[in-house]
Amino acid sequence: MTQDSRLKTPRRFHLVALGCPKARVEAEATLAALLARGLRPTDDPGKADVLVVHTCAFVEDARKESVDVLLELAATRRGRRPRLVAVGCLPQRYGEDLLRMLPEVDAVVGCNDLARVADAALGTERVLLSQRPGAQEMEPLASHASQLRHVRYLKVSEGCSRRCAFCAIPAIRGPARSRPQATLVEEARRMVGDGAVELVLVAQDVSRYGADRLGDRAGPPLLRLLERLGRLPALRRLRLLYLYPDALDAAFLRGLRETPKVVPYFDVPLQHVSDAMLRRMRRGTRRRNIDALLDRIRATFAEPTIRSTFIVGHPGETAADFRVLLRFARTAGLDRIGLFRYSDEEGTAAFGMADKVSRGTGWARFRTLRAAARAAMREKQRLLRGRVVEVLVDGPAPESEWLRVGRTAAQAPEIDGVTYLTGGLPPAGKFVAARITRTSESDLVADLRVGPVG
């Protein structure tokens, strides 16, 4: 390499990860790849030679956020010309059209070419959009923590084989493909060796890990993987995101209960509870099955945390359907409730359905359900006051370096609320005991002055 070519090599990069935890896994692989090429990260996009955005295209709001971020980064160039690279779902969904829609973008890298993001960032290629996934997604990924070193995400599979009426993920990411157990154990070992004490297993449907392989069914492959991960000595917590309701039979739940280090945290995306809407959404379940599942979880675990998400305004949703959902949110005793307004996604079954719910009605239902969900969560949190809980310290609170923030086993990173710790300044990555003194619909305040963890 000549001296002139070295001088032209980009030296600093700015990386943005949008969307779900799965996108963070991919962004951390990009971070490791760029660091391995000798680049240095910078928080100031105005000083970067390369700008990389891992995008999301799941719903309209996510697409808008991705486009806005790309345009904002392009505006920071101020006469310079750092290379702007869009990665992930947005390029995979719109292909080369994205370059025409956003001429500010220099290169697009789809979901099947993530191993080549560094090539796109450092080279001259503009389009890396393979239609089929390569073998590299089954191999161990080098990754670098982008936020908390003691909490890391492990992507156990790619794609989704379900055909929910509202969801574009199968069209973007392809069918479900479970990653080899040996690959995942190797990645986990590296993360734990780097300081991780909590691993969050993520996929579009974690509960069906291994079920896409000949002769396997949902449940046993995941339990075998968890058992192997649980043997990592320094690891303290294993968390699962997301678990679809039809795979959580009694045997699987007992297996989770008997597997060390798995926290009893159930993120089960129900989406609706009216039988009519469950059919329209092609969810493959019924209300009586949902009620039975919640009873089964509570009978198997002494104090489970149950989180779910719901969609309002899906085509065909009547006022009666919405009342059923509203009543469920108020009375089901869920610990966490996430909400989405229906997004009309081209290429999905729902896109062509009649009986569309008007935008105004959708917003009104969303606001009504949000108020009910917040009230229900506040009441659940209130019952925790006075209890002593184990908290994993994440670090200084954003509000003050003299206040620490962490999470109980019932609080998933980046999704749920946090626990503010008073009465001490323990280091990040440490487990501490604290007594809950105040609560809100999402956050807790807890006092450290109760002695060490038992």
Buried (B, 14 or more C-beta within 10 A) or exposed (E): EEEEEEEEEBBBBBBBBBBBBBBBBBBBBBBBBBBEBEBEBBEEBEEBBBBBBBBBBBBEEBBEBBBEBBEEBBEBBEEEEBBBBBBBBBBBBBBEEBBEEBEBBBBBBBBBBBBBBBBBBBEEBBBBBEEEBEEEBBBBBBBBBBBBBBBBBBBBBBBBBBEBBBBBBBBBBBEBBBBBBEBBBBBBBBBBEEBBBBBBBBBBBBBBBBBBEEEBEBBBBBBBBBBBBBEBEEBBBBBBBBBBBBBBEEEBBEBBEEBEBBBBBBBBBBBBBBBBBBBBBBBBBBBEEBEEBBEBBEEBBEEBBBBBBBBBBBBBBEEEBBEBBBEBBBEBEBBBBBBBBBBBBEEBBBBEBEEBBEEEBBBBBBEBBBEBBBEBBEEBBEEBBEEBBBBBBBBBBEEEEEBBBBBBBBBBBBBBBBBBBBBEEBEBBBBBBBBBBBBEBBBBBBBBEBEEEE
